Amino acid sequence: MAEIHEEEIHESLDEVVACFRGGKIEIRSLCWRGRQHTVKQMHASWIDRAVDPPVHGFTVTLESDDLMELAYQEGDLDWRLERLLLQ
C-alpha cells in the first residue's frame, strides 16, 4: 500500500473554474503555481460559519490522483489551497 504524504500549503490559487448549480459549488479545474489541473472528483464540502464571512471548504481529487483541500471565503475572490495529500 502506498504511503500518503500530507503537506500544509496555505497558498492562493492562480485560477479556479467552478459551476454554481442548485446551491452547490462544483469545481472543474484549477491552476496552482502556473500548472493547470483537472478535477477528477469532488468528495466533501462544508461551510465553516465560525468565522465571518463564512469559509467554504472542499476536498477534490485531481487527474494525478492527488487529493487537495481547498477553501473559499464568501465575499473574497481568493481561492486557497490549504492542504495537499500526495500518494
GIHUHU-V160431 format. One record per backbone hydrogen bond with DSSP energy under -0.5 kcal/mol. NH is the residue of the N-H (numbers start at 1). CO is the residue of the C=O. Records with the same first field share a line. If there is no record, write none. Layout:
BEGIN
NH=CO, CO
END
This chain:
BEGIN
5=86
7=84
9=82
10=81
11=81
13=79
14=31
15=31
17=29
18=16
19=26
21=19, 24
24=21
26=19, 24
27=25
28=17
29=17
30=37
31=15
32=35
35=32
37=30
39=28
40=38, 61
41=61
43=59
44=59
46=57
48=55
49=47
51=48
55=48
56=72
57=46
58=70
59=44
60=68
61=41
62=66
63=38
65=62
67=85
68=60
69=83
70=58, 68
71=80
72=56
73=78
74=54
76=73
79=77
80=71
81=11
82=69, 80
83=69
84=7
85=67
86=5, 84
END
